[in-house]
Amino acid sequence: MVAVLEIQGAPTQAEFHEAIGNWSDRWFSTCLKITRNRDLAEDAVQDALLNAWNKRHQFDSAARLDTWIHRIAINAALQLLRKNRPGVFEPLETEIEDNTNLPDRAHADAELSSSLSAALKHLSEVERVCFVLKHLEQWRLREIADELDTNVGTVKQAIFRAVRKLRVRMVSLQSESL
């Protein structure tokens, strides 16, 4: 039997298991969007979980455990990108799971996800990372700039270019929604 030391305010092993069971697919999906490589995404999530467990004493009990680990996973994915630069990344080939029960909504979401995944392939690495962090992960521009060790202007330009390219690539979805 393994004894778990409970540190004041630190998440328990049971809480970690619950978070992993409920949120690991989301963490993986986000890391996959950032890295565009299944192996790197898996490594990022694994690194994040190990890092979170080892630093659980730093967890602020006022925060949510899943969002804390999610942020660590994003940082791990970005770290792996930095380490593997200037590597060529494989195209995103996996569908993102949809937990929606409505068939029409599930189909529309799957189509949007597929179209977005295909369009993301045509962005530069910095455009893709900035777009994912800003629009999918809801990071602030300053947070993105700090994480990428650049300035806010560069992040704004990358997001602007990304959105412009995505609009062109995803024009078929615009005409269907009209």
C-alpha positions in Angstrom: 0.0 0.0 0.0 1.3 3.4 -0.9 0.9 6.2 1.6 0.2 9.6 0.4 1.4 12.5 2.4 -1.3 15.2 2.6 0.1 18.7 2.4 -2.1 21.5 3.6 -4.0 22.7 0.6 -2.3 20.3 -1.8 -4.5 18.1 -4.0 -4.8 14.5 -3.0 -4.0 11.5 -5.1 -7.8 10.9 -5.5 -8.3 14.5 -6.7 -5.5 14.0 -9.2 -7.1 10.7 -10.5 -10.5 12.4 -10.8 -9.0 15.4 -12.7 -7.1 13.0 -15.0 -10.3 10.9 -15.7 -12.4 14.0 -16.4 -9.9 16.3 -18.2 -7.1 14.4 -19.8 -8.7 14.3 -23.3 -9.0 18.1 -23.2 -5.4 18.5 -22.1 -4.3 16.2 -24.9 -6.4 17.9 -27.5 -5.0 21.3 -26.6 -1.4 20.0 -26.7 -2.1 18.4 -30.0 -3.4 21.7 -31.5 -0.2 23.4 -30.3 2.4 20.8 -31.3 0.6 19.1 -34.3 2.3 15.9 -33.3 0.6 13.1 -31.4 3.8 11.9 -29.6 4.8 15.4 -28.5 1.2 16.0 -27.2 1.3 12.8 -25.3 4.7 13.7 -23.9 3.5 17.2 -22.9 0.5 15.9 -21.0 2.7 13.3 -19.3 5.3 15.9 -18.4 2.5 18.2 -17.1 1.0 15.5 -14.9 4.4 14.6 -13.4 5.3 18.3 -12.9 1.9 19.0 -11.3 2.2 16.1 -9.0 5.7 17.0 -7.9 4.8 20.6 -7.4 1.3 19.9 -5.8 2.4 21.8 -2.7 2.5 25.0 -4.8 -1.2 24.6 -5.8 -3.5 27.4 -4.7 -6.5 25.6 -3.2 -8.7 28.6 -4.3 -8.0 27.6 -8.0 -9.4 24.6 -9.9 -7.1 21.7 -10.2 -8.0 20.9 -13.8 -7.3 24.5 -15.0 -4.0 24.5 -13.1 -2.9 21.3 -14.8 -4.2 22.5 -18.1 -2.0 25.6 -17.9 1.0 23.3 -17.0 0.2 21.1 -20.0 0.2 24.1 -22.4 3.5 25.3 -21.0 4.9 21.7 -21.4 3.7 21.7 -25.1 5.3 25.0 -25.7 8.5 23.8 -24.0 8.6 20.8 -26.3 8.2 22.9 -29.3 11.1 25.1 -28.3 13.3 22.1 -27.7 12.4 20.5 -31.0 12.7 23.6 -33.1 13.2 23.9 -36.1 11.7 20.4 -36.5 9.0 19.7 -39.0 5.7 18.8 -37.5 3.3 16.1 -38.7 -0.2 17.2 -39.8 -3.0 16.9 -37.3 -4.7 13.6 -38.2 -6.9 13.0 -35.3 -10.5 14.1 -34.7 -11.2 15.9 -31.5 -13.8 14.1 -29.5 -17.1 15.8 -29.1 -19.2 15.1 -26.0 -22.3 16.8 -27.2 -25.4 14.6 -27.3 -27.3 16.5 -30.0 -26.7 14.8 -33.4 -26.9 18.0 -35.5 -24.7 19.9 -33.1 -22.2 17.0 -33.0 -22.0 16.9 -36.8 -21.6 20.7 -37.0 -18.9 20.7 -34.3 -17.1 17.8 -35.9 -17.2 19.6 -39.3 -15.9 22.8 -37.7 -13.1 20.9 -35.8 -12.1 19.1 -39.0 -12.0 22.3 -41.0 -10.1 24.2 -38.3 -7.6 21.3 -38.0 -7.0 21.4 -41.7 -6.7 25.2 -41.8 -4.3 25.3 -38.9 -1.8 23.2 -41.0 -1.3 26.3 -43.2 -0.3 28.6 -40.4 3.3 29.2 -39.4 4.3 27.8 -36.0 4.1 31.2 -34.3 0.7 32.0 -35.9 -0.7 28.6 -34.9 0.5 28.8 -31.3 -0.7 32.4 -30.8 -4.1 31.6 -32.3 -4.6 28.5 -30.2 -3.6 30.3 -27.0 -5.7 33.4 -27.7 -8.8 32.0 -29.2 -9.0 28.4 -28.0 -7.4 28.8 -24.6 -8.4 32.4 -23.9 -5.0 33.6 -22.8 -4.4 37.3 -22.6 -2.0 38.9 -25.2 0.5 39.7 -22.4 0.5 36.1 -21.2 1.2 34.8 -24.7 4.0 37.4 -25.3 5.6 36.5 -21.9 5.4 32.8 -22.6 6.9 33.2 -26.1 9.5 35.7 -24.9 8.3 38.3 -27.4 6.3 41.5 -27.3 2.5 42.1 -27.5 2.8 43.7 -31.0 4.4 40.5 -32.4 1.6 38.4 -30.9 -1.1 40.7 -32.3 0.4 40.5 -35.7 0.7 36.7 -35.6 -3.0 36.5 -34.5 -4.1 38.9 -37.2 -2.2 36.9 -39.9 -3.6 33.6 -38.5 -7.2 34.9 -38.5 -6.9 36.3 -42.0 -5.4 32.9 -43.3 -8.1 30.9 -41.4 -10.9 33.0 -42.9 -9.7 32.3 -46.4 -9.2 28.5 -45.7 -12.6 28.2 -43.9 -14.7 30.3 -46.3 -16.9 27.3 -47.1 -18.2 27.3 -43.5 -19.1 31.0 -43.8 -21.2 30.4 -46.9 -23.0 27.4 -45.3 -24.0 29.4 -42.2 -25.6 32.3 -44.2 
